[in-house]
């Protein structure tokens, strides 16, 4: 029997993340969960254990606090020599009233900076897996985002423009990660799951009404699982929905904007002179 795949799922304590984690466990993977709420995380551990017959490791981390992401990344790197799949799924429709403790718009930090930092902290473990995959949960909301790629963490006017900006960032991250990391055997992709019944947007009356017709998390996770597993889905920088290529606005896949965002994001999470895992790379 071959070595079990190690699959890290952020936002793994509910919704699409939990549905995907349970499916990975049923398939025999060693699943690692990241989540913000301790109670939901404990529940998710039970669900995944029941699905796969093994108790998954779990790390609590609030992506609105980058030091918690750093601690989780250090713990993951210490516990695993290789990571085969990083599911970059943590996300929130966060209020735009105040900045995070790190000084950034909360939605952009939770949905982009947190996953961006974690991917860098685990880069050596992803390279060791070779091939490895990074699957990021995107959204068609990228179309109405107002993202300043030179100052991505600036305060947004509303949580909706912030959310759209963060989803633009997810796509641009995927584009630039593919350019930089595909030579290492890492395949970054992004997907739109459709409109899903989950905890996401639960304080929005519009989302609450729409959930009457939204899809369940298991169906929403289908493309994620396909991107993590299927050879046909190994398309670095690809954007998908319903297991098919999906269109995005030009500004969300523009390679020049992707490079600018990458550099600004490195400065945001590491500081101007901070140690960067990929210093000197393309």
Secondary structure, 3 states (H helix, E strand, C coil): CCCCCEEEEECCCCHHHHHHHHHHHHCCCEEEEEECCHHHHHHHHHHHHHHHCCCCEEEECCCCCHHHHHHHHHHHHHHCCCCCEEEECCCCCCCCCCECCCCCEHHHHHHHHHHHHHHHHCHHHHHHHCCEEEEEEECHHHHHCCCCCCCCCCCCCCHHHHHHHHHHHHHHHHHHHHHHHHHHCEEEEEEECCCECCCCCCCCHHHHHHCCCCECHHHHCHHHHHHHHCHHHCCCCCEEECCEECCCCHHHCCHHHHHHHHHHHHHHHHCCCCCCCCCCCC
